Amino acid sequence: MRLVLAVVTYLVALALFTVFFTHDLNLPASAAAVGVLSFALALDLLRESRGRGASSLLAALAIGISLAELRIALYYFPLDDLLTGALMIIGFYVATGLVHHLLDEDLKPSTIAEYLVVAGVSAAVVVIARQYL
């Protein structure tokens, strides 16, 4: 059941990230909205971690700030809204996954490599898809 909820959380994040790009909000408002959304969804995903309490809260806050900064950086690239949302969800997935392992105290170099490979392949697919869309 928890896996289904995590998948739904990531799909909601993708949809809302894309909506924030589709509606032409000014950059500070859009970055703030992405940051708050990322914080809330990361907090939900991290609640099952062993490191509950203040550490989960601070980690979710760091994820929210990082995704808001990614939103600002992606503003300057000429990308389609859906592709930009896909890059945002890749960043969100990597950030929440690595932090989840960090809070559970089982973050290993192989886990980091796994997330980097997933991020690299996913980003490559997004870049290649941009050429054909």
One Martini backbone bead per residue (centre of mass of N, CA, C, O) as a GRO file, in nm:
protein
  133
    1MET     BB    1   0.056   0.064  -0.019
    2ARG     BB    2   0.300   0.258  -0.002
    3LEU     BB    3   0.378   0.245  -0.300
    4VAL     BB    4   0.122   0.371  -0.412
    5LEU     BB    5   0.151   0.642  -0.260
    6ALA     BB    6   0.422   0.718  -0.388
    7VAL     BB    7   0.329   0.723  -0.681
    8VAL     BB    8   0.110   0.936  -0.640
    9THR     BB    9   0.299   1.156  -0.539
   10TYR     BB   10   0.469   1.175  -0.801
   11LEU     BB   11   0.229   1.241  -0.991
   12VAL     BB   12   0.143   1.498  -0.849
   13ALA     BB   13   0.409   1.644  -0.884
   14LEU     BB   14   0.415   1.642  -1.191
   15ALA     BB   15   0.151   1.793  -1.237
   16LEU     BB   16   0.221   2.052  -1.068
   17PHE     BB   17   0.480   2.132  -1.205
   18THR     BB   18   0.348   2.170  -1.482
   19VAL     BB   19   0.143   2.384  -1.397
   20PHE     BB   20   0.354   2.598  -1.304
   21PHE     BB   21   0.458   2.627  -1.604
   22THR     BB   22   0.199   2.688  -1.765
   23HIS     BB   23   0.159   2.903  -1.571
   24ASP     BB   24   0.245   3.248  -1.579
   25LEU     BB   25   0.423   3.289  -1.340
   26ASN     BB   26   0.619   3.432  -1.157
   27LEU     BB   27   0.916   3.333  -1.043
   28PRO     BB   28   0.884   3.363  -0.732
   29ALA     BB   29   0.606   3.223  -0.713
   30SER     BB   30   0.685   2.956  -0.846
   31ALA     BB   31   0.916   2.881  -0.654
   32ALA     BB   32   0.744   2.882  -0.398
   33ALA     BB   33   0.541   2.667  -0.485
   34VAL     BB   34   0.748   2.443  -0.532
   35GLY     BB   35   0.869   2.444  -0.247
   36VAL     BB   36   0.610   2.379  -0.088
   37LEU     BB   37   0.536   2.122  -0.236
   38SER     BB   38   0.801   1.969  -0.186
   39PHE     BB   39   0.789   1.975   0.117
   40ALA     BB   40   0.519   1.824   0.157
   41LEU     BB   41   0.588   1.566  -0.009
   42ALA     BB   42   0.850   1.493   0.140
   43LEU     BB   43   0.725   1.461   0.417
   44ASP     BB   44   0.549   1.224   0.335
   45LEU     BB   45   0.784   1.033   0.233
   46LEU     BB   46   0.960   1.064   0.519
   47ARG     BB   47   0.773   0.946   0.756
   48GLU     BB   48   0.901   0.637   0.739
   49SER     BB   49   1.145   0.707   0.867
   50ARG     BB   50   1.366   0.683   1.127
   51GLY     BB   51   1.421   1.001   1.102
   52ARG     BB   52   1.234   1.160   1.290
   53GLY     BB   53   1.123   1.476   1.300
   54ALA     BB   54   1.352   1.715   1.265
   55SER     BB   55   1.507   1.572   1.036
   56SER     BB   56   1.269   1.546   0.837
   57LEU     BB   57   1.196   1.844   0.828
   58LEU     BB   58   1.473   1.950   0.727
   59ALA     BB   59   1.489   1.774   0.474
   60ALA     BB   60   1.230   1.881   0.340
   61LEU     BB   61   1.326   2.173   0.331
   62ALA     BB   62   1.573   2.122   0.151
   63ILE     BB   63   1.411   2.014  -0.087
   64GLY     BB   64   1.237   2.263  -0.135
   65ILE     BB   65   1.472   2.458  -0.193
   66SER     BB   66   1.605   2.298  -0.423
   67LEU     BB   67   1.354   2.300  -0.615
   68ALA     BB   68   1.332   2.606  -0.634
   69GLU     BB   69   1.611   2.639  -0.765
   70LEU     BB   70   1.551   2.461  -1.011
   71ARG     BB   71   1.325   2.637  -1.119
   72ILE     BB   72   1.502   2.882  -1.174
   73ALA     BB   73   1.701   2.745  -1.369
   74LEU     BB   74   1.479   2.639  -1.582
   75TYR     BB   75   1.380   2.918  -1.684
   76TYR     BB   76   1.650   2.954  -1.883
   77PHE     BB   77   1.518   2.723  -2.050
   78PRO     BB   78   1.394   2.600  -2.367
   79LEU     BB   79   1.122   2.441  -2.245
   80ASP     BB   80   0.887   2.241  -2.210
   81ASP     BB   81   0.663   2.193  -1.965
   82LEU     BB   82   0.674   1.881  -1.946
   83LEU     BB   83   0.985   1.855  -1.943
   84THR     BB   84   1.028   2.027  -1.693
   85GLY     BB   85   0.859   1.849  -1.507
   86ALA     BB   86   1.041   1.601  -1.546
   87LEU     BB   87   1.297   1.727  -1.425
   88MET     BB   88   1.170   1.781  -1.149
   89ILE     BB   89   1.100   1.483  -1.078
   90ILE     BB   90   1.385   1.383  -1.084
   91GLY     BB   91   1.490   1.561  -0.855
   92PHE     BB   92   1.283   1.465  -0.644
   93TYR     BB   93   1.353   1.164  -0.647
   94VAL     BB   94   1.650   1.188  -0.571
   95ALA     BB   95   1.622   1.350  -0.311
   96THR     BB   96   1.425   1.162  -0.154
   97GLY     BB   97   1.588   0.900  -0.179
   98LEU     BB   98   1.854   0.988  -0.045
   99VAL     BB   99   1.729   1.093   0.220
  100HIS     BB  100   1.594   0.834   0.307
  101HIS     BB  101   1.860   0.674   0.335
  102LEU     BB  102   1.993   0.867   0.534
  103LEU     BB  103   1.776   0.841   0.763
  104ASP     BB  104   1.818   0.513   0.764
  105GLU     BB  105   2.131   0.451   0.750
  106ASP     BB  106   2.171   0.322   0.416
  107LEU     BB  107   2.393   0.484   0.269
  108LYS     BB  108   2.549   0.400  -0.033
  109PRO     BB  109   2.740   0.407  -0.309
  110SER     BB  110   2.542   0.229  -0.475
  111THR     BB  111   2.295   0.409  -0.431
  112ILE     BB  112   2.406   0.663  -0.558
  113ALA     BB  113   2.462   0.538  -0.834
  114GLU     BB  114   2.173   0.459  -0.897
  115TYR     BB  115   2.056   0.749  -0.894
  116LEU     BB  116   2.246   0.864  -1.112
  117VAL     BB  117   2.156   0.678  -1.339
  118VAL     BB  118   1.859   0.750  -1.338
  119ALA     BB  119   1.902   1.053  -1.387
  120GLY     BB  120   2.065   1.034  -1.651
  121VAL     BB  121   1.863   0.872  -1.821
  122SER     BB  122   1.619   1.056  -1.782
  123ALA     BB  123   1.748   1.316  -1.893
  124ALA     BB  124   1.811   1.199  -2.172
  125VAL     BB  125   1.519   1.145  -2.252
  126VAL     BB  126   1.427   1.439  -2.232
  127VAL     BB  127   1.624   1.557  -2.441
  128ILE     BB  128   1.538   1.374  -2.676
  129ALA     BB  129   1.233   1.446  -2.668
  130ARG     BB  130   1.266   1.747  -2.740
  131GLN     BB  131   1.342   1.693  -3.047
  132TYR     BB  132   1.039   1.541  -3.105
  133LEU     BB  133   0.824   1.775  -2.977
   0.00000   0.00000   0.00000
